[in-house]
Amino acid sequence: MSNIFELTDDYANVLKMIDEGWSMDALQDTLDAIKVDMDTKVDNTVGLIKSLEGDIETIDKEVKRLQGEKKRRDGVVKRLKDNLRYALDVQDKPNYRTSKNYIYKRNNAPSKNIIDEKLIPNDYWVSQAPKLNAKQLVDDLKSGKEIPGVELKQTVSLVVK
């Protein structure tokens, strides 16, 4: 049986493999190869789970921060283009060339501007497929109602505290 230091190394190796993007099969083989008692395996596996959950939370925050930064920079780019377009308008020029760049105004493809949806004829509306009312379906199944094509299924999840 491994001592605690080898075990720490074994599970640290698993965490490193996860960070390096190893396949689930390789991770599972490594986990299966670690021979320890059930308590140690559970404690160390829960440690891995908590470490990964912390990573996920950090990644989620970073994604949100980067999305905000992307949105801000998109706004700056739009504003800078508006400034150049305004400069062309003030000089009454359709384009302008420097030794490094060329800017010009282009007419975009015509697009719609909906003023009042209620006035648009039915020919322009697309029919949508019916959508299941999943909550009502589950509620009726729980109350004992038999509904063709569907059954109530019970799943089990693992809670880590």
Residue pairs with C-beta under 8 A, 6 or more apart in sequence:
1 35
1 36
1 37
2 10
2 34
2 35
2 36
7 34
7 36
7 40
7 44
10 30
10 34
11 34
11 44
11 45
11 47
11 48
13 30
14 27
14 30
14 31
14 34
14 48
15 48
15 51
17 26
17 27
17 30
18 27
18 48
18 52
31 45
34 41
36 44
46 160
49 160
50 160
84 103
85 105
87 96
88 94
88 95
88 96
88 103
88 104
88 105
94 104
94 105
95 102
95 103
95 104
95 105
96 102
96 103
96 104
97 103
114 120
137 147
137 150
138 152
140 147
141 147
141 150
141 151
141 152
142 152
